[in-house]
Amino acid sequence: MSVRVALIVGSLRKGSYSRAVGLEMKAMAAPELEIELVEIGDLPLYNPDLETETPPAAWTRFRAEMAEVQAVLFVTPEYNRSIPGALKNALDVGSRPYGDSIWAGKPAAIVSVSPGAIGAFGANHHLRQPLVFLNMPTMQQPEAYVGNVAGLLNEEDGRLKNEGTREFLKEFLDAFAAWIEKTK
């Protein structure tokens, strides 16, 4: 039986390394993981005043898409030693209205991506903090920090050209599938 997994990419940039890595992971996932990209770039900033009988359409779309998945794979860059604002906003939008969080109980995994050497370590660990509060059992091992990512991707098509990284990410996805099964 397959599990529907939301792929949430923290970067909004058109040529995003995070998006490229996330889409590569989607393509290499085993059949039991149905990974679907869920966009966050159109979400208005969370404002409780907009939480009416007719919230913004993008919020409604996002919440409905997330209601259909059983797990979440986050792939994110690091901005100023933390997560991008768009990703934090998506967490906030999905956690409201109070008592109707779309996140609660969904197993999660985090891959952080950086053109620098430390692989967005800060973002990876900052993202874990709100996931604890949101009651998302987050896979602890293996950890995934993809550093020097620009050199791992083909410039033309954004595909992974490094076989070692491809194998690591495949093993990460296999571990995530096992984690999802374990946390059911």
RODOKE-657828 format. One record per residue (C-alpha): residue in three letters; x, y, z; residue number from 1. Coordinates in nm, 3 decimals. Layout:
! RODOKE-657828
(node ALA (X Y Z) NUM)
...
! end
This chain:
! RODOKE-657828
(node MET (0.000 0.000 0.000) 1)
(node SER (0.139 0.340 -0.092) 2)
(node VAL (0.164 0.652 0.122) 3)
(node ARG (0.096 0.999 -0.013) 4)
(node VAL (0.380 1.232 0.086) 5)
(node ALA (0.378 1.609 0.045) 6)
(node LEU (0.704 1.756 -0.082) 7)
(node ILE (0.736 2.106 0.059) 8)
(node VAL (1.024 2.312 -0.076) 9)
(node GLY (1.137 2.605 0.137) 10)
(node SER (1.283 2.806 -0.150) 11)
(node LEU (1.067 3.009 -0.389) 12)
(node ARG (1.350 3.082 -0.634) 13)
(node LYS (1.288 2.964 -0.991) 14)
(node GLY (1.626 2.786 -1.015) 15)
(node SER (1.613 2.664 -0.656) 16)
(node TYR (1.863 2.397 -0.557) 17)
(node SER (1.615 2.276 -0.295) 18)
(node ARG (1.345 2.231 -0.559) 19)
(node ALA (1.589 2.046 -0.786) 20)
(node VAL (1.691 1.809 -0.506) 21)
(node GLY (1.329 1.759 -0.399) 22)
(node LEU (1.218 1.676 -0.752) 23)
(node GLU (1.508 1.433 -0.790) 24)
(node MET (1.396 1.264 -0.468) 25)
(node LYS (1.040 1.248 -0.597) 26)
(node ALA (1.164 1.075 -0.913) 27)
(node MET (1.378 0.821 -0.728) 28)
(node ALA (1.129 0.733 -0.454) 29)
(node ALA (1.014 0.375 -0.420) 30)
(node PRO (0.659 0.307 -0.542) 31)
(node GLU (0.524 0.298 -0.186) 32)
(node LEU (0.601 0.671 -0.152) 33)
(node GLU (0.377 0.882 -0.374) 34)
(node ILE (0.557 1.216 -0.342) 35)
(node GLU (0.356 1.519 -0.456) 36)
(node LEU (0.493 1.874 -0.471) 37)
(node VAL (0.273 2.110 -0.269) 38)
(node GLU (0.340 2.475 -0.350) 39)
(node ILE (0.371 2.738 -0.076) 40)
(node GLY (0.478 3.048 -0.270) 41)
(node ASP (0.128 3.186 -0.317) 42)
(node LEU (0.026 3.171 0.051) 43)
(node PRO (-0.055 3.516 0.193) 44)
(node LEU (0.122 3.584 0.522) 45)
(node TYR (-0.071 3.434 0.809) 46)
(node ASN (-0.293 3.695 0.972) 47)
(node PRO (-0.564 3.581 1.215) 48)
(node ASP (-0.788 3.862 1.086) 49)
(node LEU (-0.813 3.673 0.756) 50)
(node GLU (-0.929 3.355 0.932) 51)
(node THR (-1.297 3.408 0.853) 52)
(node GLU (-1.566 3.193 0.691) 53)
(node THR (-1.389 3.272 0.362) 54)
(node PRO (-1.013 3.262 0.426) 55)
(node PRO (-0.776 3.338 0.136) 56)
(node ALA (-0.822 3.090 -0.150) 57)
(node ALA (-0.454 2.992 -0.140) 58)
(node TRP (-0.489 2.893 0.227) 59)
(node THR (-0.793 2.681 0.146) 60)
(node ARG (-0.612 2.514 -0.145) 61)
(node PHE (-0.303 2.443 0.066) 62)
(node ARG (-0.499 2.303 0.359) 63)
(node ALA (-0.707 2.082 0.129) 64)
(node GLU (-0.398 1.944 -0.048) 65)
(node MET (-0.227 1.877 0.283) 66)
(node ALA (-0.535 1.702 0.423) 67)
(node GLU (-0.490 1.438 0.151) 68)
(node VAL (-0.133 1.338 0.244) 69)
(node GLN (-0.010 1.110 0.520) 70)
(node ALA (0.349 1.237 0.555) 71)
(node VAL (0.569 1.537 0.470) 72)
(node LEU (0.915 1.566 0.317) 73)
(node PHE (1.067 1.911 0.368) 74)
(node VAL (1.355 2.021 0.145) 75)
(node THR (1.486 2.361 0.242) 76)
(node PRO (1.770 2.604 0.209) 77)
(node GLU (1.902 2.811 0.496) 78)
(node TYR (1.836 3.183 0.523) 79)
(node ASN (2.030 3.363 0.796) 80)
(node ARG (2.090 3.040 0.991) 81)
(node SER (1.719 2.954 0.991) 82)
(node ILE (1.434 2.852 0.763) 83)
(node PRO (1.296 3.075 0.488) 84)
(node GLY (1.001 3.295 0.580) 85)
(node ALA (0.778 3.125 0.322) 86)
(node LEU (0.830 2.790 0.492) 87)
(node LYS (0.753 2.930 0.837) 88)
(node ASN (0.443 3.094 0.694) 89)
(node ALA (0.327 2.760 0.549) 90)
(node LEU (0.368 2.601 0.892) 91)
(node ASP (0.158 2.880 1.044) 92)
(node VAL (-0.115 2.867 0.778) 93)
(node GLY (-0.141 2.490 0.813) 94)
(node SER (-0.160 2.501 1.191) 95)
(node ARG (-0.471 2.719 1.195) 96)
(node PRO (-0.751 2.762 1.277) 97)
(node TYR (-0.665 2.642 1.626) 98)
(node GLY (-0.761 2.278 1.666) 99)
(node ASP (-0.763 2.209 1.290) 100)
(node SER (-0.392 2.170 1.220) 101)
(node ILE (-0.312 1.984 0.898) 102)
(node TRP (0.024 1.882 1.044) 103)
(node ALA (-0.074 1.685 1.357) 104)
(node GLY (0.054 1.328 1.360) 105)
(node LYS (0.205 1.333 1.012) 106)
(node PRO (0.554 1.179 0.997) 107)
(node ALA (0.815 1.418 0.859) 108)
(node ALA (1.169 1.418 0.724) 109)
(node ILE (1.399 1.710 0.652) 110)
(node VAL (1.664 1.755 0.385) 111)
(node SER (1.856 2.081 0.401) 112)
(node VAL (2.046 2.208 0.099) 113)
(node SER (2.316 2.471 0.062) 114)
(node PRO (2.579 2.586 -0.185) 115)
(node GLY (2.802 2.619 0.123) 116)
(node ALA (2.991 2.344 0.300) 117)
(node ILE (2.772 2.290 0.607) 118)
(node GLY (2.458 2.191 0.418) 119)
(node ALA (2.214 2.431 0.586) 120)
(node PHE (2.263 2.269 0.927) 121)
(node GLY (2.097 2.567 1.101) 122)
(node ALA (1.780 2.549 0.892) 123)
(node ASN (1.753 2.174 0.941) 124)
(node HIS (1.762 2.209 1.317) 125)
(node HIS (1.545 2.520 1.334) 126)
(node LEU (1.274 2.344 1.136) 127)
(node ARG (1.270 2.062 1.389) 128)
(node GLN (1.161 2.301 1.667) 129)
(node PRO (0.818 2.395 1.527) 130)
(node LEU (0.763 2.038 1.405) 131)
(node VAL (0.781 1.922 1.767) 132)
(node PHE (0.511 2.170 1.863) 133)
(node LEU (0.303 2.074 1.559) 134)
(node ASN (0.313 1.708 1.673) 135)
(node MET (0.495 1.579 1.367) 136)
(node PRO (0.712 1.279 1.444) 137)
(node THR (1.029 1.378 1.260) 138)
(node MET (1.284 1.121 1.146) 139)
(node GLN (1.607 1.163 1.341) 140)
(node GLN (1.841 0.938 1.143) 141)
(node PRO (1.978 0.951 0.891) 142)
(node GLU (2.025 1.325 0.888) 143)
(node ALA (2.048 1.494 0.548) 144)
(node TYR (2.261 1.803 0.497) 145)
(node VAL (2.345 1.847 0.129) 146)
(node GLY (2.638 2.087 0.109) 147)
(node ASN (2.811 2.224 -0.200) 148)
(node VAL (2.490 2.145 -0.388) 149)
(node ALA (2.569 2.361 -0.692) 150)
(node GLY (2.847 2.121 -0.786) 151)
(node LEU (2.618 1.819 -0.747) 152)
(node LEU (2.361 1.930 -1.006) 153)
(node ASN (2.380 1.962 -1.384) 154)
(node GLU (2.348 2.327 -1.483) 155)
(node GLU (2.134 2.245 -1.786) 156)
(node ASP (1.856 2.040 -1.629) 157)
(node GLY (1.909 2.051 -1.250) 158)
(node ARG (1.948 1.674 -1.229) 159)
(node LEU (2.186 1.515 -0.982) 160)
(node LYS (2.515 1.425 -1.144) 161)
(node ASN (2.681 1.286 -0.832) 162)
(node GLU (2.608 0.917 -0.789) 163)
(node GLY (2.714 0.915 -0.422) 164)
(node THR (2.460 1.186 -0.340) 165)
(node ARG (2.193 1.006 -0.541) 166)
(node GLU (2.258 0.684 -0.345) 167)
(node PHE (2.256 0.872 -0.012) 168)
(node LEU (1.921 1.036 -0.092) 169)
(node LYS (1.776 0.702 -0.204) 170)
(node GLU (1.882 0.548 0.128) 171)
(node PHE (1.731 0.849 0.307) 172)
(node LEU (1.399 0.791 0.128) 173)
(node ASP (1.406 0.422 0.216) 174)
(node ALA (1.464 0.514 0.580) 175)
(node PHE (1.177 0.765 0.559) 176)
(node ALA (0.944 0.495 0.422) 177)
(node ALA (1.039 0.274 0.718) 178)
(node TRP (0.989 0.570 0.956) 179)
(node ILE (0.640 0.634 0.817) 180)
(node GLU (0.551 0.267 0.862) 181)
(node LYS (0.689 0.269 1.217) 182)
(node THR (0.494 0.581 1.320) 183)
(node LYS (0.157 0.472 1.178) 184)
! end
